[in-house]
Amino acid sequence: MIVVEIRDLNVVYGQNPGVTVERLTLTSGRVNCVVGPNGAGKSSLLKAVAGLLTYRGEISIRINDVEVEKNELHRYVSYVSDIQPSSIKVSVRETLLYARYPCSPGFFYSDRDFKYVEETSRLLGISHLMEKSLSELSSGELQRVLIAIGIVKNPALLLLDEPDIHLDLYNKTRLIKVIRGLAGEKLVFLSTHDPSVASTLCDRLILLNNGRMQGDFGIEELNQALGLFEEVFKTRLALVEVEGRRMLIPVYSVST
């Protein structure tokens, strides 16, 4: 089992507060999600867990009761966010191979590295893009490659910062299947500003606003949390059930 323990976390940007979390425990076996409006502190929380920014407090990552040392995070943790590669000429294949480097046994790529690259490219539906450079990709294609970069390392902890952005409906559906499949053996922790995506994809929703946790809900508790979500997002929401799963859907009113 993979466990992340967060205690008394405080991220500050200069004089501006970023995110504060008193106590939070994440476990593998389900999809964990932090959801909130723009500027809520979602990215700061994920970056703190990834060890990518300075914070006060304690964050521990344990794999089968063995704690991961800070200088070993790169081997076990993948953090995926958005980039703008307008001038990056490296091919998709080379990029995925580079991403394997932290977990490769030596200075040269092994058969295992090439196997993971091929399997991951098929999983994300990007096999036809492998010889293209990153600068040639559309925003949706690039987003799928970025997710593949996070997965190809076969991390114990997969952190996805708004992984659904730029994706069309087909690829969002594909992404949901991929992430839910990975959550069986990894700890998946993602962020989104969309309650619909959060409730469709995730088993646990951590509601964040103005840098502080507003609630922590299982998918089966959304009926009690509806009012709080509407208050945080300042939007009317409907709780619907599709194929036995509850989902939050925004209600858009157009007056004439």
TORROGU-652320 format. One record per residue (C-alpha): residue number from 0; x, y, z; residue in one letter. Coordinates in Angstrom, 1 decimal. Layout:
// residues N
<node NUM; <X; Y; Z>; A>,
...
This chain:
// residues 256
<node 0; <0.0; 0.0; 0.0>; M>,
<node 1; <1.1; 3.6; -0.7>; I>,
<node 2; <0.3; 6.3; 1.8>; V>,
<node 3; <0.8; 10.0; 1.8>; V>,
<node 4; <0.6; 11.8; 5.2>; E>,
<node 5; <0.3; 15.6; 5.3>; I>,
<node 6; <0.5; 17.4; 8.7>; R>,
<node 7; <0.4; 21.2; 9.3>; D>,
<node 8; <1.3; 22.0; 5.7>; L>,
<node 9; <1.8; 25.7; 5.0>; N>,
<node 10; <2.9; 27.1; 1.6>; V>,
<node 11; <3.5; 30.8; 1.3>; V>,
<node 12; <4.5; 32.8; -1.8>; Y>,
<node 13; <6.3; 35.9; -0.4>; G>,
<node 14; <3.6; 37.6; 1.7>; Q>,
<node 15; <0.8; 35.8; 0.0>; N>,
<node 16; <-0.7; 32.6; 1.5>; P>,
<node 17; <-0.7; 29.6; -0.9>; G>,
<node 18; <-2.3; 26.7; 0.8>; V>,
<node 19; <-2.8; 25.4; 4.4>; T>,
<node 20; <-3.7; 21.8; 5.3>; V>,
<node 21; <-3.8; 20.7; 8.9>; E>,
<node 22; <-4.2; 17.0; 8.3>; R>,
<node 23; <-4.7; 14.9; 5.3>; L>,
<node 24; <-4.0; 11.2; 4.5>; T>,
<node 25; <-4.1; 9.8; 1.0>; L>,
<node 26; <-4.0; 6.1; 0.1>; T>,
<node 27; <-3.7; 4.0; -3.0>; S>,
<node 28; <-6.5; 1.9; -4.4>; G>,
<node 29; <-8.8; 4.8; -5.3>; R>,
<node 30; <-8.6; 8.1; -7.2>; V>,
<node 31; <-8.0; 11.0; -4.9>; N>,
<node 32; <-8.9; 14.5; -6.1>; C>,
<node 33; <-8.5; 18.0; -4.9>; V>,
<node 34; <-11.2; 20.2; -6.5>; V>,
<node 35; <-11.7; 23.9; -6.3>; G>,
<node 36; <-12.0; 27.2; -8.3>; P>,
<node 37; <-9.1; 29.0; -9.9>; N>,
<node 38; <-6.6; 30.2; -7.3>; G>,
<node 39; <-7.8; 27.8; -4.6>; A>,
<node 40; <-4.3; 26.3; -4.0>; G>,
<node 41; <-4.7; 23.0; -5.9>; K>,
<node 42; <-1.4; 23.2; -7.8>; S>,
<node 43; <0.5; 24.3; -4.7>; S>,
<node 44; <-0.8; 21.3; -2.8>; L>,
<node 45; <0.3; 18.9; -5.5>; L>,
<node 46; <3.7; 20.6; -6.0>; K>,
<node 47; <4.3; 20.4; -2.2>; A>,
<node 48; <3.6; 16.7; -2.3>; V>,
<node 49; <6.0; 16.3; -5.3>; A>,
<node 50; <8.7; 18.2; -3.4>; G>,
<node 51; <8.8; 20.9; -6.0>; L>,
<node 52; <8.4; 23.9; -3.7>; L>,
<node 53; <9.4; 25.0; -0.2>; T>,
<node 54; <6.8; 24.5; 2.5>; Y>,
<node 55; <6.5; 24.3; 6.3>; R>,
<node 56; <5.1; 21.2; 7.9>; G>,
<node 57; <5.4; 17.5; 7.2>; E>,
<node 58; <4.7; 15.4; 4.2>; I>,
<node 59; <5.7; 11.7; 4.3>; S>,
<node 60; <5.3; 9.1; 1.5>; I>,
<node 61; <5.4; 5.4; 2.5>; R>,
<node 62; <5.4; 2.4; 0.2>; I>,
<node 63; <4.6; -0.8; 2.0>; N>,
<node 64; <5.5; 0.9; 5.3>; D>,
<node 65; <8.9; 2.1; 4.1>; V>,
<node 66; <9.3; 5.9; 4.0>; E>,
<node 67; <10.6; 7.4; 0.8>; V>,
<node 68; <13.6; 9.7; 1.4>; E>,
<node 69; <13.4; 13.2; 0.0>; K>,
<node 70; <16.3; 12.6; -2.3>; N>,
<node 71; <14.6; 9.6; -3.7>; E>,
<node 72; <11.3; 11.3; -4.7>; L>,
<node 73; <12.2; 11.5; -8.4>; H>,
<node 74; <12.3; 7.7; -8.5>; R>,
<node 75; <8.8; 7.1; -7.1>; Y>,
<node 76; <6.8; 10.3; -7.8>; V>,
<node 77; <5.6; 11.7; -11.1>; S>,
<node 78; <4.1; 15.2; -11.3>; Y>,
<node 79; <2.3; 16.2; -14.5>; V>,
<node 80; <1.4; 19.8; -15.4>; S>,
<node 81; <0.9; 22.0; -18.4>; D>,
<node 82; <3.8; 23.3; -20.5>; I>,
<node 83; <4.1; 25.4; -23.6>; Q>,
<node 84; <6.8; 23.8; -25.9>; P>,
<node 85; <6.6; 26.2; -28.8>; S>,
<node 86; <10.3; 25.7; -29.6>; S>,
<node 87; <11.0; 22.2; -28.3>; I>,
<node 88; <12.3; 20.0; -31.1>; K>,
<node 89; <12.6; 16.7; -29.2>; V>,
<node 90; <10.5; 13.8; -30.5>; S>,
<node 91; <7.7; 12.2; -28.4>; V>,
<node 92; <9.7; 8.9; -28.3>; R>,
<node 93; <12.8; 10.6; -27.1>; E>,
<node 94; <10.9; 12.5; -24.5>; T>,
<node 95; <9.3; 9.4; -23.1>; L>,
<node 96; <12.7; 7.7; -23.0>; L>,
<node 97; <14.2; 10.7; -21.1>; Y>,
<node 98; <11.4; 10.4; -18.6>; A>,
<node 99; <12.5; 6.8; -17.9>; R>,
<node 100; <16.0; 7.9; -16.8>; Y>,
<node 101; <15.3; 8.3; -13.0>; P>,
<node 102; <14.3; 4.6; -12.8>; C>,
<node 103; <16.7; 3.1; -15.3>; S>,
<node 104; <19.4; 0.9; -13.9>; P>,
<node 105; <22.3; 2.5; -15.8>; G>,
<node 106; <23.4; 5.2; -18.3>; F>,
<node 107; <21.9; 3.4; -21.3>; F>,
<node 108; <18.3; 2.6; -22.1>; Y>,
<node 109; <17.3; -1.1; -21.6>; S>,
<node 110; <14.8; -3.3; -23.3>; D>,
<node 111; <12.6; -2.6; -20.3>; R>,
<node 112; <12.7; 1.1; -21.0>; D>,
<node 113; <11.7; 0.6; -24.6>; F>,
<node 114; <8.9; -1.8; -23.5>; K>,
<node 115; <7.4; 0.8; -21.1>; Y>,
<node 116; <7.5; 3.5; -23.7>; V>,
<node 117; <5.7; 1.4; -26.3>; E>,
<node 118; <3.1; 0.2; -23.7>; E>,
<node 119; <2.4; 3.7; -22.4>; T>,
<node 120; <2.1; 5.1; -25.9>; S>,
<node 121; <-0.6; 2.5; -26.7>; R>,
<node 122; <-2.3; 3.1; -23.4>; L>,
<node 123; <-2.7; 6.9; -24.2>; L>,
<node 124; <-3.4; 6.4; -27.9>; G>,
<node 125; <-0.2; 8.4; -29.0>; I>,
<node 126; <1.6; 5.7; -30.9>; S>,
<node 127; <1.1; 7.6; -34.2>; H>,
<node 128; <2.8; 10.7; -32.6>; L>,
<node 129; <6.0; 9.0; -31.5>; M>,
<node 130; <8.2; 10.5; -34.3>; E>,
<node 131; <6.7; 14.0; -34.1>; K>,
<node 132; <8.5; 16.7; -32.1>; S>,
<node 133; <6.6; 18.3; -29.2>; L>,
<node 134; <6.5; 21.6; -31.1>; S>,
<node 135; <4.4; 19.9; -33.8>; E>,
<node 136; <1.6; 18.7; -31.5>; L>,
<node 137; <-1.8; 20.2; -30.9>; S>,
<node 138; <-2.7; 21.2; -27.3>; S>,
<node 139; <-4.8; 18.0; -26.9>; G>,
<node 140; <-2.1; 15.8; -28.3>; E>,
<node 141; <0.5; 17.4; -26.1>; L>,
<node 142; <-1.6; 16.9; -23.0>; Q>,
<node 143; <-1.8; 13.2; -23.7>; R>,
<node 144; <2.0; 13.1; -24.1>; V>,
<node 145; <2.5; 14.9; -20.8>; L>,
<node 146; <0.3; 12.4; -19.1>; I>,
<node 147; <2.3; 9.6; -20.8>; A>,
<node 148; <5.5; 11.2; -19.4>; I>,
<node 149; <4.1; 10.8; -15.9>; G>,
<node 150; <3.0; 7.2; -16.4>; I>,
<node 151; <6.0; 5.9; -18.3>; V>,
<node 152; <8.2; 6.0; -15.2>; K>,
<node 153; <5.8; 3.6; -13.5>; N>,
<node 154; <5.7; 5.8; -10.4>; P>,
<node 155; <4.2; 4.7; -7.1>; A>,
<node 156; <2.7; 8.2; -6.7>; L>,
<node 157; <1.1; 9.9; -9.7>; L>,
<node 158; <0.3; 13.5; -9.3>; L>,
<node 159; <-1.8; 15.0; -12.2>; L>,
<node 160; <-2.5; 18.8; -12.2>; D>,
<node 161; <-5.7; 19.3; -14.2>; E>,
<node 162; <-5.1; 16.4; -16.6>; P>,
<node 163; <-8.3; 16.9; -18.5>; D>,
<node 164; <-7.5; 20.3; -19.9>; I>,
<node 165; <-7.3; 20.5; -23.7>; H>,
<node 166; <-8.8; 17.1; -24.2>; L>,
<node 167; <-11.9; 16.4; -26.4>; D>,
<node 168; <-14.7; 14.2; -25.1>; L>,
<node 169; <-13.3; 10.9; -26.5>; Y>,
<node 170; <-9.9; 11.4; -24.9>; N>,
<node 171; <-11.4; 12.6; -21.6>; K>,
<node 172; <-13.3; 9.3; -21.6>; T>,
<node 173; <-10.2; 7.4; -22.4>; R>,
<node 174; <-8.2; 9.3; -19.7>; L>,
<node 175; <-10.9; 8.4; -17.1>; I>,
<node 176; <-10.5; 4.7; -17.9>; K>,
<node 177; <-6.7; 4.9; -17.8>; V>,
<node 178; <-6.6; 6.7; -14.5>; I>,
<node 179; <-9.1; 4.4; -12.8>; R>,
<node 180; <-7.1; 1.4; -14.1>; G>,
<node 181; <-3.9; 2.8; -12.6>; L>,
<node 182; <-5.4; 3.6; -9.2>; A>,
<node 183; <-5.6; -0.1; -8.4>; G>,
<node 184; <-1.8; -0.3; -7.8>; E>,
<node 185; <-0.7; 3.3; -7.5>; K>,
<node 186; <-1.6; 6.3; -5.4>; L>,
<node 187; <-3.3; 8.7; -7.9>; V>,
<node 188; <-3.8; 12.3; -6.7>; F>,
<node 189; <-5.1; 14.8; -9.2>; L>,
<node 190; <-6.5; 18.3; -9.3>; S>,
<node 191; <-9.4; 19.9; -11.3>; T>,
<node 192; <-11.5; 23.0; -11.2>; H>,
<node 193; <-14.4; 21.1; -12.7>; D>,
<node 194; <-16.8; 19.4; -10.3>; P>,
<node 195; <-18.2; 17.3; -13.2>; S>,
<node 196; <-14.8; 15.8; -13.9>; V>,
<node 197; <-14.0; 15.3; -10.2>; A>,
<node 198; <-17.3; 13.5; -9.5>; S>,
<node 199; <-17.0; 11.4; -12.7>; T>,
<node 200; <-13.4; 10.3; -12.3>; L>,
<node 201; <-12.6; 10.3; -8.6>; C>,
<node 202; <-13.6; 8.3; -5.5>; D>,
<node 203; <-12.6; 11.0; -3.0>; R>,
<node 204; <-13.1; 14.7; -3.4>; L>,
<node 205; <-11.1; 17.2; -1.3>; I>,
<node 206; <-12.8; 20.6; -1.7>; L>,
<node 207; <-10.3; 23.5; -1.5>; L>,
<node 208; <-11.0; 27.2; -1.6>; N>,
<node 209; <-8.9; 30.2; -0.8>; N>,
<node 210; <-6.0; 27.9; 0.2>; G>,
<node 211; <-7.9; 25.9; 2.8>; R>,
<node 212; <-9.8; 22.7; 2.9>; M>,
<node 213; <-13.6; 23.1; 3.0>; Q>,
<node 214; <-14.4; 19.4; 3.1>; G>,
<node 215; <-13.4; 15.9; 2.3>; D>,
<node 216; <-16.0; 13.6; 0.7>; F>,
<node 217; <-16.4; 10.2; -0.7>; G>,
<node 218; <-18.4; 10.0; -3.9>; I>,
<node 219; <-21.3; 8.5; -2.0>; E>,
<node 220; <-21.5; 11.6; 0.2>; E>,
<node 221; <-22.1; 14.2; -2.6>; L>,
<node 222; <-25.8; 14.6; -1.7>; N>,
<node 223; <-24.8; 16.1; 1.7>; Q>,
<node 224; <-22.0; 18.2; 0.1>; A>,
<node 225; <-24.1; 19.7; -2.8>; L>,
<node 226; <-24.8; 23.0; -1.0>; G>,
<node 227; <-21.1; 23.5; 0.0>; L>,
<node 228; <-19.9; 22.9; -3.6>; F>,
<node 229; <-22.5; 25.4; -4.9>; E>,
<node 230; <-21.2; 28.0; -2.3>; E>,
<node 231; <-17.6; 27.4; -3.2>; V>,
<node 232; <-18.1; 27.5; -7.0>; F>,
<node 233; <-20.8; 30.2; -6.8>; K>,
<node 234; <-22.7; 28.1; -9.3>; T>,
<node 235; <-25.9; 26.1; -9.2>; R>,
<node 236; <-25.2; 22.4; -9.4>; L>,
<node 237; <-27.4; 19.4; -10.0>; A>,
<node 238; <-26.6; 16.0; -8.5>; L>,
<node 239; <-27.5; 13.3; -11.1>; V>,
<node 240; <-27.0; 9.6; -11.3>; E>,
<node 241; <-25.7; 7.9; -14.4>; V>,
<node 242; <-25.1; 4.1; -14.5>; E>,
<node 243; <-25.2; 4.0; -10.8>; G>,
<node 244; <-22.7; 6.8; -10.2>; R>,
<node 245; <-23.5; 10.2; -8.7>; R>,
<node 246; <-22.1; 13.2; -10.6>; M>,
<node 247; <-22.2; 17.0; -10.1>; L>,
<node 248; <-23.4; 18.9; -13.2>; I>,
<node 249; <-23.5; 22.7; -13.5>; P>,
<node 250; <-26.9; 24.2; -14.2>; V>,
<node 251; <-26.5; 27.0; -16.7>; Y>,
<node 252; <-29.4; 29.4; -16.9>; S>,
<node 253; <-29.8; 31.6; -19.9>; V>,
<node 254; <-32.3; 34.4; -19.6>; S>,
<node 255; <-33.8; 36.1; -22.6>; T>,
